[in-house]
Amino acid sequence: MLACALACSGGEEAAAPPASAPELEVQRFPLAFVRAGCARAQTCCATRLSPMTVVDARERCEVTDEFSAALMGDLAMAVEGGRATYDGPSASRCVQMIGAADCDARIDITRVDALGGACAQAVRGHVPIGGACESSWDCSPGLFCDSIPLATPRCVSRRPIAAPCVSEAECASGRCANHTCDDRLPLCTFD
């Protein structure tokens, strides 16, 4: 789904975000989140990749910006509909955390909740397992909105490593490669 999935391998956790942060509006969060991750990717991986790969990564992040714009409406609708709670200061700290993260910290920008800390608190879905959903923003942590093959999309558990998948949202690891949930997020790879 997101074209700019990055994990510059290594460490356990990203750098701690600043203690205070201005509130980030719900409509701006998905785009700010993805842009911060893509900017980090370009900075951290510039020395590890060829110049053409970095240019390709920049172009893919622009496409990701367009994808993120579509997500904005889903997030705002989930919050407005009471299916999710949004915390603007936590969202702002999350974006700052990604931008300040050490290049050896593993950051997977395809999953807000998987980053922990301020990112896990930025958006909290309320729909339990089996509940009807409109997007994965609606679903409680650890769940995603599965519309295949159901007539009515439902929140279901993210799939384990080696389970079949169609998109990253389905996998607990945040990585779907060759239609299989995978936990190996390649070093500085944009796909």
ZIDAMO-V980021 format. One record per pair of residues at least 24 apart in sequence whose C-alpha atoms are under 7 Angstrom apart, sorted by sequence separation. I is the first residue (numbers start at 1). J is the second residue. If there is no record, write none. Layout:
<<I/J> <I/J>>
//
This chain:
<<94/118> <130/154> <131/155> <93/118> <94/119> <130/155> <144/169> <129/155> <130/156> <144/170> <91/118> <128/155> <129/156> <90/118> <91/119> <113/141> <127/155> <129/157> <90/119> <90/121> <91/122> <90/122> <4/38> <31/65> <87/121> <88/122> <6/41> <87/122> <86/122> <87/123> <31/68> <86/123> <30/68> <31/69> <85/123> <86/124> <84/123> <85/124> <84/124> <85/125> <30/71> <84/125> <30/72> <83/125> <84/126> <83/126> <83/127> <27/72> <27/76> <26/76> <84/137> <84/138> <83/138> <4/60> <3/60> <4/61> <3/61> <36/95> <40/99> <44/103> <78/137> <4/64> <26/86> <78/138> <3/64> <37/98> <74/135> <2/64> <26/88> <29/91> <33/95> <36/98> <37/99> <75/137> <25/88> <32/95> <36/99> <111/174> <24/88> <110/174> <23/88> <24/89> <23/89> <22/89> <24/91> <21/89> <24/92> <23/92> <22/92> <21/92> <21/93> <37/109> <18/93> <34/109> <17/93> <17/96> <17/97> <16/97> <15/97> <14/97> <15/100> <15/101> <14/101> <15/102> <14/102> <14/105> <13/105> <11/104> <12/105> <13/106> <10/104> <11/105> <12/106> <8/103> <9/104> <10/105> <11/106> <8/104> <9/105> <10/106> <8/105> <9/106> <8/106> <7/106> <8/107> <7/107> <6/107> <7/108> <6/108> <5/108> <6/109> <5/109> <5/110> <2/110> <57/190> <45/188> <41/188> <1/167> <1/168> <7/185> <9/187> <7/186> <8/187> <7/187> <8/188> <7/188> <6/188> <6/189> <6/190> <5/190> <4/190> <5/191> <3/190> <4/191> <3/191>>
//
